[in-house]
Amino acid sequence: MADKPLTGLAARLVIDQLVDEETLRSAESQAMKARKTLSRYLLQEKLISAKKIAKATAEEFGLPLLDLNAFDKDNLPKDLIPEKLINKHKVLPLVKRGARLFVGIADPSDHKAIEEIRFNTGLMVDSVLVEEDKLEKIIETFLDSGNDALADFDDDEFGNLEDLEVGAIDDPADDDSGNPDDDAPVVKFVNKMLLTAIKSGASDLHFEPYEKTYRVRFRTDGILSEISKPPSGLAPKIASRLKIMSAMDISERRKPQDGRIKMKLSKNKSIDFRVNTLPTLWGEKIVLRILDPSSAKMGIDALGYEEIQKNLFMDALHQPQGMILVTGPTGSGKTVSLYTGLNILNTEERNISTAEDPVEINLEGINQVNVNPKQGMDFSQALRAFLRQDPDIIMVGEIRDLETANIAIKAAQTGHMVMSTLHTNSAPETLTRLQNMGVPSFNIATSVSLIIAQRLARRLCSACKTTIEVPKEALLEQGFTEEQTRDAIIFGPKGCDQCNKGYKGRVGIYEVVKLTQPLQQMIMAEANSLEIAKVATAEGFNNLRTSALMKVLQGVTSLEEANRVTAD
């Protein structure tokens, strides 16, 4: 059987008559057995000089060839690449320019080396070809000068990533049984992702494995964006690290798991993460929700309510009894609205109990219960227990079934303030949803006092937002009134170094409906949601679309964003 034709560097060496084909083929075979690169084997066996190999490699790969003897070794960037990787792959950091790192390497076909360096440094990596013998000598000197640690990601406020206290809420010990040397880059990377997410204002982190790639995405201001692409081979280690931090079973990879992480940033500041794993085709996808206790203490003025809406909410909160329902899709800010209300009511004179699945934000002075159906503690059972605990205010994380709805309504009818959520799209749909669940119309009309439907829209950056021209006809088509179009100034996103593509933060869009007598009569008559919505508008309650357009006129958000969150 004929030998396969030579390719790549091997063919180049033969063509340039630097080594004969027979010797080259034998060297290839021996290098493979020794698990070495061809160039390294040829050099070690002194079959060819390092200078000749470097020149041939430069021609073959089209890379610049740098003479390390002419390079200023005192200006080599320190503390960028771990000593372990420098020794393993025989690479040398040469120059760092912005987010780009130039490294000296003798074998540019070693893609694994470049990938690992990119992962550990978080920088774009460019190869510069150097002679292998000179590279090894300088690496020895370079490492002796003190480059013997992983790159540190320092932060003025929170300190070094290695000093962060990170562990499971239920298991502060956080004992990692793996080899600490092998896992150090992964530990550092995970810590960096958590800290970066907090500092960037993200609400969720997604760690996602695929067949040939792995990516990390953050949800910031409601929009997912890719942050990092670590090597796909590290997916199991990253998953194990996150599961250890969350006190999960790292041996269980076939079932979803839930856990929590507490990250202590300073003596007085800590952030919790709610963690969920999901087995997928290529590994476990892990999503972390950031739970910041300070979000419950922002105050009602920071949430974005119009003055009339805020007064309706405050009046309902201070009623001795009744039910306040907050509705909207996942990620619309329902939890923050509920906790803001609870924080306002949280005084020494009130007994407040909550049933949540799970408890997201810990509030001192409130009795919070984690719902766990597997252990026989569901929402309805928690509610029954609350009613025997002399409550003033009860918060139910979500009304999911008729039994929970009936108990909550009876509590609201018997001298308690009840707060809860439903997954519906608008206030009128919330009323009809309760009817469809089987709750008698009379009970709905006499117990529900206020319904808040909400969305979260991205807030325009105040530093760079710019006016845009929109024809009057287009504004009328969007739903603006004739009067509103006369002096309307519409702003749009531009983008600057202080924001994310023209947006910074989010603002609530609300539909706040108080159950007035006409609305109660509509419920008693079992009207549909369209009929109820018509009466609510006649009563002066703005729907979500109207509230969103008001935010556009105020210059708080853009018309595109209003359409994204309230499009029919």
Disulfide bonds with the S-S distance in Angstrom:
none
